Amino acid sequence: MNIKQYMSYADIVSLGNASFGFLSIIMVLNGYLALAAQFMLIAVIFDSLDGWVARRTKRVDEFGFGENIDSLSDVILLVLHRECFCIQHAHRLAYHTLI
């Protein structure tokens, strides 16, 4: 099997979404909230573009890879990032309250 049968341009955009979402999580956990917000914005732009690219290229996903990678990207972007941000924010609030 050739990799081109599994992946399309929309899947590459979804991988960009997942990558920037993951980088945003790493930046949140390291305390770089401004950089995390910028990575999050880029991930949201990629998330908006992947469906548009799939429709424009008339993507037929016979193996289900595109649906799964898009769902994984959405989980990284919407669930994990928000939880990490809330945990980091709560940790900072607790630290500043103790001082």
C-alpha positions as CSV (number, residue, x, y, z in Angstrom):
1,M,0.0,0.0,0.0
2,N,1.1,3.5,-0.8
3,I,0.9,6.2,1.9
4,K,-0.9,8.5,-0.7
5,Q,-3.9,6.2,-0.5
6,Y,-4.2,6.8,3.2
7,M,-3.4,10.5,3.4
8,S,-4.7,13.6,1.6
9,Y,-4.0,17.3,1.9
10,A,-6.8,17.6,4.4
11,D,-5.1,15.0,6.6
12,I,-1.8,17.0,6.5
13,V,-3.7,20.1,7.6
14,S,-5.2,18.0,10.5
15,L,-1.7,16.9,11.4
16,G,-0.7,20.6,11.5
17,N,-3.6,21.2,13.9
18,A,-2.5,18.4,16.1
19,S,1.1,19.5,16.1
20,F,0.4,23.1,17.0
21,G,-2.2,21.9,19.6
22,F,0.5,19.7,21.2
23,L,3.1,22.5,21.1
24,S,0.5,24.8,22.8
25,I,0.1,22.2,25.6
26,I,3.8,22.0,26.1
27,M,4.1,25.8,26.2
28,V,1.2,26.0,28.8
29,L,2.9,23.4,31.0
30,N,6.2,25.3,30.9
31,G,4.5,28.6,31.7
32,Y,4.8,30.3,28.4
33,L,1.1,31.3,28.1
34,A,1.5,34.0,25.5
35,L,3.3,31.6,23.1
36,A,0.8,28.9,24.0
37,A,-2.0,31.3,22.9
38,Q,-0.3,31.9,19.6
39,F,0.1,28.2,18.9
40,M,-3.5,27.7,19.9
41,L,-4.6,30.3,17.4
42,I,-2.6,28.6,14.7
43,A,-4.1,25.3,15.6
44,V,-7.6,26.7,15.4
45,I,-6.9,28.1,12.0
46,F,-5.7,24.7,10.8
47,D,-8.8,23.1,12.4
48,S,-11.0,25.5,10.4
49,L,-9.1,24.8,7.2
50,D,-9.0,21.0,7.2
51,G,-12.7,20.5,6.5
52,W,-12.6,23.2,3.8
53,V,-9.6,21.5,2.1
54,A,-11.4,18.1,2.3
55,R,-14.4,19.5,0.6
56,R,-12.4,21.4,-2.1
57,T,-10.4,18.3,-3.0
58,K,-13.5,16.1,-2.8
59,R,-11.7,13.7,-0.5
60,V,-13.2,10.2,-0.3
61,D,-11.8,8.6,2.8
62,E,-12.3,4.8,2.3
63,F,-9.9,3.8,5.1
64,G,-11.2,6.2,7.8
65,F,-7.8,7.8,8.4
66,G,-9.0,11.3,7.8
67,E,-11.9,11.0,10.2
68,N,-9.7,9.5,12.9
69,I,-6.9,12.0,12.6
70,D,-9.4,14.9,12.6
71,S,-11.1,13.6,15.8
72,L,-7.7,13.1,17.5
73,S,-6.7,16.7,16.5
74,D,-10.0,18.0,18.0
75,V,-9.4,16.1,21.2
76,I,-5.9,17.6,21.5
77,L,-7.1,21.1,20.7
78,L,-10.3,21.3,22.6
79,V,-10.0,19.0,25.6
80,L,-6.4,18.4,26.5
81,H,-5.3,22.0,26.0
82,R,-8.2,23.4,28.0
83,E,-7.5,21.0,30.9
84,C,-3.8,21.8,30.9
85,F,-4.5,25.5,30.8
86,C,-7.0,25.2,33.7
87,I,-4.5,23.1,35.8
88,Q,-1.7,25.6,35.1
89,H,-3.9,28.5,36.0
90,A,-5.1,26.9,39.2
91,H,-1.5,26.0,40.1
92,R,-0.5,29.7,39.7
93,L,-3.4,30.9,41.7
94,A,-2.7,28.5,44.5
95,Y,1.0,29.5,44.5
96,H,0.2,33.2,44.6
97,T,-2.3,32.8,47.4
98,L,0.3,31.1,49.6
99,I,2.8,33.9,49.1
